[in-house]
């Protein structure tokens, strides 16, 4: 068996390599260290994958990425070769009218929402991209102002100034910025963060610290925007999770957390609706 083979993605050739080199320095002869290999090939290359991805070499194929990557992975699955798939996911936030009880409360809510929006420069599946907020137009615009300021702060998992917004995303934001008062945009394209307020969710993918704030009459009304592609929903105040969690679960959501807690407590817990660490290994019994 091939034991563990890591395919390096074209946009990150360094993380897995650095991790394995660090492991090799700590314990070069450890069986776990010696069982790992990191290799790069162009994803979807049948000349490589058709020979490599076979049950005589591996028990599991763990795939993460977009729809095309997962469809390609499924082509090689058969008896004795199982797919563990991490489908594309996005995350959102539900913010109740209690956020506007005082200026101090609103500032804290904006901080928590900033924590949830920025992990890995909004590159993580837990990063909130759309936030549904109960409030008057004036209240919500005030919230957007505070949230924009929070996006530009340095955090342990995100720099103050990230990757600039360019290309199609920039063009989409520029287009909606000309549609006031139905839309309003806070921020610049310099990587410090952008907030877009709109009556309905925008029809493009928010990324690079771009957050879409959508006014709603109630959090229950916002449930209709959740589906099987929604991973995490952060809720404020936490006491209001009870009124939406059953409906969110029925819609296909995997996690309902308190606002600010999108980054989970650590490995070993369910992720994307299952226990990944249990699926990564093949269980063998020695029984009487």
Secondary structure, DSSP 8 states (H G I E B T S, - for coil): ---EEEE-BTTBSSHHHHHHHHHHHH-TT-HHHHTEEEE---TT-HHHHHHHS-TTT-SEEEEES-HHHHHHHHTT-BTTBEEEEE---EEEEEE-GGGGS-HHHHHHHHHHHHHHH-HHHHTSTTSEEEEEEES-HHHHHHHHHHHHHHHTS-BTTB-SS-S---HHHHHHHHHHHTSTTTEEEEE-SSSS-EEEEESS--SS---SSEEEEEEES-HHHHGGG--TTEEEEEEESGGGGGGTHHHHHHHT--EEEETT--S-S-TTS-BTTB-HHHHSS-------
